[in-house]
Amino acid sequence: MASYTYEAVNALGARMAGTLDVTDQAEALRRVREMGLFPTKLAEARRVAHSRTVRSRRFSWSALGQVTFPGTGSRLRPRALTVFTRQLATLLDAGMPLLRGLRTLEEQAESVVLKRIIREIGASIESGSSFSEALAAHPKVFNGLYCNMARAGELAGVLETTLRRLAEFMEKAEQIKGKVKSAMFYPVAVLFIAAGIMVVLMAYVVPKFQSVFEGLLNGVEMPRFTMLIVSLSDFLRSHAMEAGIGVVGLGTLLTLGLKTRWGRRVFDGLKLRMPVVGPVFRKLAISRFSRTLGTLLNSGVPVLQALTIVRDTTGNVVVSDVVSRIHDRVKQGETISAPLRASRVFPAMVAGMVDVGEQTGALPDMLMKIADGYDDEVDNAVAAMTRLLEPILIVLLAVVVGSIVFAMFLPLLVVMEDGFGGHEMPD
């Protein structure tokens, strides 16, 4: 008997490690796979300890080439991963063997990160791992959705079809995400510009007017509205450090709160209920749920495993809780449509279409139809949101800046009236 240490990842991409007492390496590999894990490293325990001791005693010049600089780490742009998936599906569909296709894509890859990942995937396959196991060794690049779809495609012998579906899914997701980002760019830019204008006015313009007013009014009290703006300007200038620390502290508390389950649930719930952008996030969540589940079921992934993947990739804790309840009910023998209808996130029309799909045995196709329909609704909702936010932000900016400008010119009007008629200073 010999001891073998292994490092592996499960179907969700979580890393695991352990030690096995078996007769040989083949038996250890079989035991790890029987546990439902994807092995990424397997070696005899004594050899591992010896190699670590040798590496710790000597300096390796090659380690200099492994230093990670900003922008050259393990992260990969979603667009590059989508192109890789589409190209690999095309090569496999043309009859090219998997390893040869990977070598071809490695040679033409422009990204250093992608080139290294493809090389490591090819090396894992050459050492006896399957394609899905080689992908699971890179959980930061290939999530559970990607690995499970690849595994289902391998088992069914339709890997090229599965990769094509996966590429279409990723392209559609990036397209919708890009539309939402472009729609949110305008209001965010306007808010930043408004904040910059406010800082300039309160820090530089208002103090200049204040010194002018003190000379013009000759000790007469300024109007109350002007005094309010001047007092606010004095407070911000004299407590700029405290205000900055307060803003940073508030931002830190919000960031830490969003990392907790409770804080994320509150934030995601607010996103779904907000008056203007709420419908966009709700339709986006329904589209993502439908397309992800439909793509997984179309690729042959079992329904319970597919629901687990959808739960972990929804991007919204409220929707994730709904999917968890659906998973538990389906595990008990119920349908998907019943808990879907009981939730307050998915409308009755979606539950009805899912019910029809379950009864007719065409649930994956029905889910894809739901996703396509809600993608169109997301486009319309984004356009409507943009049209509605533009006048609201313009009016808000005009009110804020106009109020400050009016407060600065109000004493001039009083001086002019006092010069012409000698009237009393109004409140």
Number of C-alpha atoms within 10 A of each C-alpha: 8 13 17 23 18 20 18 22 20 19 22 18 21 14 18 14 13 11 16 19 14 15 12 13 16 9 13 23 22 11 14 19 14 10 9 12 22 26 24 20 13 19 16 18 16 13 12 13 10 11 10 11 11 10 10 10 8 8 9 10 8 8 8 8 8 9 9 10 7 5 9 12 12 14 11 18 11 13 12 14 16 20 14 20 21 20 20 23 23 17 18 20 16 10 10 14 11 18 17 13 18 21 16 15 19 20 11 9 16 11 14 13 17 21 17 14 20 22 16 16 24 23 14 20 17 11 9 11 18 18 19 22 26 23 29 32 26 19 18 12 18 18 19 24 24 22 23 26 25 27 24 21 20 16 11 12 11 15 23 24 17 26 26 19 20 24 22 16 17 20 17 16 17 15 13 17 13 12 15 19 12 12 18 16 12 15 17 12 11 15 15 12 13 19 13 11 15 17 15 12 17 21 16 13 16 23 16 13 14 17 10 12 20 13 10 13 15 8 9 12 15 22 16 12 17 22 15 13 18 21 14 14 20 16 13 17 16 11 12 13 11 11 14 12 12 12 12 12 12 12 12 12 11 13 13 12 15 16 10 10 11 12 16 18 18 14 17 19 18 13 18 22 14 13 10 17 18 18 19 24 21 22 24 24 23 21 25 24 24 23 27 27 25 23 23 26 21 20 24 17 22 13 17 14 16 22 25 20 23 24 23 17 17 18 14 20 21 21 25 20 15 18 24 17 17 25 22 14 15 18 12 9 8 13 17 21 20 16 19 22 18 14 17 11 18 18 14 15 11 20 19 15 17 26 20 15 17 16 11 10 11 13 21 22 17 22 25 20 17 22 25 16 13 24 22 14 17 23 18 13 22 23 15 14 18 19 12 12 17 14 11 12 17 14 12 14 19 13 12 13 15 13 14 21 16 12 21 23 13 15 23 16 11 19 18 12 14 14 10 9 9 11 12 9 14 10 8
